[in-house]
Amino acid sequence: FPALLRAKKVLILGDRKQFSNVKSAQARTDTNREYLNNLENTFRSTVSTDSAKLTRLTKFNIKTSILEFFEFISNYHAQLLKHFRGYKENISYSNKYFYQNNLQVMKIRAKPINEVLKFSFVKHDGKVEVYQNTNIPEAEFITKELKKLKEIDSNKSVCIITPHTNQQKLLMEMISKLPERDYFFHISLVNATN
């Protein structure tokens, strides 16, 4: 981090409206304070003791991102308007409520929407989950869907995405306990949590 503060030019890319890092959002205050103290000590000993620079340094903490820190001192800001990664149906909610319909979706879908997206609503049982950021009914639903795909001998790849590490662990545990677990993991196992 001190190297960033000394840099003559820095280009930071990011989006504050995207899902934030769960680990940093859950960081403890005392842990954050410890990191800030270490950062300040390193900064004082290797960069500067100038009070203006030290004031800037207080804007950085592990509960916020480098993007947020540099917005405080940025001299130029631009928003990209072309969205290439997802279809209109995937981005329309965010486009409306977060980007004021400024995004232009560039990806064109070749198949009808009902062949591309399916929404399944899983009723929660109302029980309090033992582990934070887990949802057992959702995980059970996913494992049932996987079994259905196996029964029809689908050769399709399946990617399960969750922003929560605990939900990922729960899913992995539940799938690993299935008799057909080797079928689901036979190609490769990718951990994409961070």
Residue pairs with C-beta under 8 A, 6 or more apart in sequence:
1 39
1 60
2 39
2 42
2 43
2 46
2 47
4 10
4 66
5 43
5 47
5 53
5 56
5 57
6 47
10 70
12 66
12 67
12 70
12 74
14 65
14 66
14 67
15 67
16 65
16 67
16 68
16 71
17 94
17 98
17 99
19 163
20 65
21 65
22 133
22 163
22 164
22 165
23 165
23 194
24 62
24 63
24 64
24 65
25 63
27 62
27 63
31 62
32 61
32 62
32 63
35 61
35 62
36 58
36 60
36 61
39 57
39 60
40 54
40 57
43 53
43 54
43 57
44 54
47 53
48 54
56 72
56 73
59 69
59 72
60 66
60 69
71 77
79 99
79 102
81 102
81 103
81 104
82 103
82 104
82 106
83 91
83 95
83 103
83 104
83 105
83 106
83 107
84 106
84 107
85 107
86 105
86 107
87 105
87 107
87 109
87 116
88 105
88 109
89 113
89 116
89 117
90 117
91 103
91 105
94 103
95 101
95 102
95 103
95 105
109 116
120 141
120 145
122 135
122 137
122 138
122 141
123 137
124 135
124 137
125 136
125 137
127 136
129 135
129 136
131 166
131 170
132 166
133 164
133 165
133 166
133 167
134 164
134 166
134 167
134 170
135 167
136 170
138 167
139 167
139 170
139 171
139 174
140 174
142 160
142 171
143 171
143 174
143 175
143 178
146 158
146 175
146 178
146 184
147 178
147 180
149 156
149 158
150 180
150 183
150 184
157 187
158 184
160 171
161 192
162 168
162 171
165 193
168 191
168 193
175 181
175 184
175 185
178 184
